[in-house]
Amino acid sequence: MLGRLFSSATGSIGKSRRQAQPLPPPDISRVLKPQRTEAATVAALSHAETLGEEAERALDGLAEQFETWMRRDLDALRYAWADAQLPESTAEDYRRLYTCAHNITGAAPSYGYPAVSRLSKSLCQLLSHTKPGENAPLINLHVEACRAAIAAGPVGDASHSVADAVCDALERRVAAKLAG
């Protein structure tokens, strides 16, 4: 029954309307880019190489500043630690020490010092569970390890393996301290 109803409905529509005209093909020229000629491709590659070389030169120029910035952050950490060691130190002094360590944690990998980032992260974990006057030897080990890792420089497999060993040892001590 539905078939008859459908065929009678389409038969009456077909008689009252004109035949459907085929649609023109869509214009996709704005979506597709024209093919590059070989010369244009070579020019584009040359331009990309030039941009890459300029970026490398700029990064090399910044690399010298990375060490300066890293040493500045380390100085801030050392000064904050000196203030926190004073007999009249407060929780605010420890918060400032934590902030310095936290800043180094975020910046050190960008400067090429991943071990320093690990050390300062471990220091942040320790400081988040430390009251003024507590854990001074362990905090001092972290600060001095950061100083030594920065002094060793950001390059060299030997310095990374030594730094990793120091990081592992300090992270274990912090975990044990926090657990006990």
N, C-alpha and C positions, 0 to 999 in steps of 0.2 A: 504494500500500500504506500509506504514511504517513497519507494522508487517511482511509482506512477505520479505521485504528487510532485516530486522533484523534477521529473522529466516534463511535466506539464508547465511547471513554473519556469524552467529554463527555456522551454520552447516559446513561451509568451514573451520573455525578456529579449530573446534573440530577435524576434520579429520587430519589436518596437525600437531597438537600438541599432546604431550602425555597427558595422564590423569594427572590432578593435584594431587600432593602428599599432604597428610595432613601435616600441620605444626606441629613440635614438640611443646609441651607445653613450655611456657617461664620459664626460671629459675629465680624465684623471691627470692631466698634464700638470696641475698645480700640486699634486701629491708626489708625483714622480719627478726626480731631478734629472736633468739631461745628463747623458753620459759625458764624463770628462775625457778630454783628449789626453794623449800621452804627455804632452807638454804641460797641461794643466795639472795632471797628477804629479809629475816630477816637481813642479813649482810648489804645490801644496805640501809635498813631503819635505822639500827643502825648507819651507817656512816653518814646518813643525820641528824639524831638527834645529833650526836657529832658535826657536822659542825654548826648546829643551836645553840647549847650551846656555842660553841666557839665564834660565831658571837654576841650572847647576852653578853658574858663577855667583848668582845671588845667594844661593844656599851656602856656598863656600865662604862667602863674605860674612854670612851670619854665624857660621861654625865657630869663628874666632870669638864672636860675641857670646855664644852658648857657654863657653867655659867661664867667661866673665860673669854672666848671669848666674851660673851654677855656684860659683865662688861667693857671689853676693848673697845668694840664698843660704849657703852654708854659714857665712858670717852672721846672718840674722839668727840662725839656729844656735850657733855658739854663744852669741850674746844673750839670747833668751835663756839658754841653759845656765849661763853664769848668773843671771838675775834669779833664776829659780833655785839656785844653790845657796843663796843668801839666807841667813837665819830668819829674817823677817819676810821671806817670800810668802806669797799668797796663792790662792787658787787661780787668780787672774794671771799671775806669772806662769803658771803651768798651762793655762789656756793659750797664752801667747806662744809658749814652747810648742804646744800641740799644733797651733796654726802654722808655725814655721815648718814643722815636720810635714804637715799636710800639704803645704804649698810645694815642698820638694817632691813629695810623692807624686803629685800630678805633673810637675814640670820635668823631672829628671829623665824620663824615657824620651821625651821630645829633644832633650839636649844630648842624648846618647849615653845616658848613665842608668841603665835598667837596674843595676845592683843597688845604687843609691836609692832608687825608688823603693826597692824591697826593704832596705834598711829603715827608711823613714816610715814606711807603712807599718813595719813591726813596732817602731817607736810610737807611732800613733795608737796602736792597739794597747801597748803598755801604758801610755799616758792616760788613755781613757779609763783605766782602772787604777790610777795612782793618785794619792793625795799628796799635798806638799810635804816634802821630807822623806817620802818613801821611794824605794827602788833606785836610789841615786847611783849605785855602781852599775846597774844594768842600763840606765839611761845614759850614763857617761860612755859605756861601751858602744852604744848605738851612735852617739854623736861622734866619737872618735873613729868608728868604722866608716861613717859617712865621709869624714874628713880624709881618711886614708884612701877611700875609693875614688874620691874626686881628685886627689893628688895624683893617683895612678893614671888618670886620664880615661877618656871614654873608649879607647881602642885597645886591642890586644886580647888574644884568647887566654893567656896566662892570668892577666888581671881579672878577667871575668870568672875564671874557675876559682881563683882565690876568693874573690868577692862573693861568689855563690856559696862557698864553704862557710865563710863568715856569716852570711845571711842565714844559712841553714842552722848554724849553731845558735845564733841569737834568736831566731824564730822559735826554736825548740825551748830555749830558756824562758822566753816570754810566755809561751803556751804552758810550760810547767808552772811558772809564777802565777799565771791567771787561774790555772786549775787548782792550785794549792793555796 
